[in-house]
């Protein structure tokens, strides 16, 4: 499933459903699709998301154990997929939230 975030004055952002729902939850909203954030709640949603991303980074740092470097192993190209961290995946949504704050707009997803 794909989820598309929309706000007037900004480009649409489309994400895989599981990641999008995780980010919606981190903003402090129900993962129900479709959904929306009212104009007056966008600023708090952005703060919540940034805070939760920071918490996730700290938890990951504390839980990290020396992992073998997958590039050291002999792998076929099809076997290795680098992990994309949540903070990188959230960047387009953070940009959309910032744009909505600037434009005094709502955000919706479907």
N, C-alpha and C positions, 0 to 999 in steps of 0.2 A: 504494500500500500504506500502511496505517496501522499504527502500533505503539503499544501501550498499556502504560504502566508502572504497576505495582501495588506497594503496600506496605501491610501491615496498619496501621490507625490513620490512614490518609490516603486522600484521594480519588484515583481513577485519573486518569492523565494520558495523553491520546492525541495523537500527533503524526504528521505525514507521515513516511513511512519514511526518506527520504533525510536529513532533518534529525535524526531520532531516531538513526539509525545513526552519523551524524557525532558526535553528543553521546556516544553509547556509546563510540565510539573515543577521544574526548577524555578520557573517564573512565578509559581504560586497559583496556578490555575488548573482546573479539571482538564484531563486529557481528551475529553469528549470532542469528537469531530462531527460537525463543524463547531467552531467556537469563536470567541472574540474577546478583545480587551478594550474596555472603554477608554476614551481619550484621557480622562482624569486618572486612570490606573496604569498607563503606559510607563510613566517614570518609575513607579514602584516595581513594576514587572522587570524593568531593566536592572534596577538595583538588586532585586532578588536573584536574577539570573547570574549577574556578575559575582555576587556573594557565593552562590552555590557552586559556581565553576571554581572559584578560589578554594572553597572547602574541599572539593573533589581533587584538586591538584595536591593539596596538602596531604590528604588521605593517601593518595597514590604514592607520594614521596615517602611517607612513613611506612607504607606496606611494601615498597620495592625491595626485592632481594636480587642479588646479582643474577641476572638472566644471561644465558648464553646468547651471543650475538648470532642471529639467524644468518647473517652474511658470511659467517665463518664456515657454515655447513655447506656441503655440496648439494644444491637443490636445483630442481628444474625451475625455470622461470614461472611456470604455472603454480608452483607450490607455495611461493612466498608472496604474501600480501602485507604491506606495512600497516601497522595500526595507526589510525588517525584519531588523535585525542579529541575529546569532547569540546575542549576550548577552541580548537580549530574549526570544528563543525559548527559551533555556535556563532562564529564571526559574522556570517551574513545576517543572521537573525538579530544580533546586537546592532549591526548597521541599520537594519530596518526599524528597530525600536528607537534608535537615536534620531532617525529621519522622521519618525512619527511624532516624537517629542518636539522636534523643530517645527514641523508642519501643523502641530496641534491636531493630530489625527488619531483615529482608532486603528486597531490591527484586528484582522480576522483570519481564520484558517479553515480550510476545507479539504 
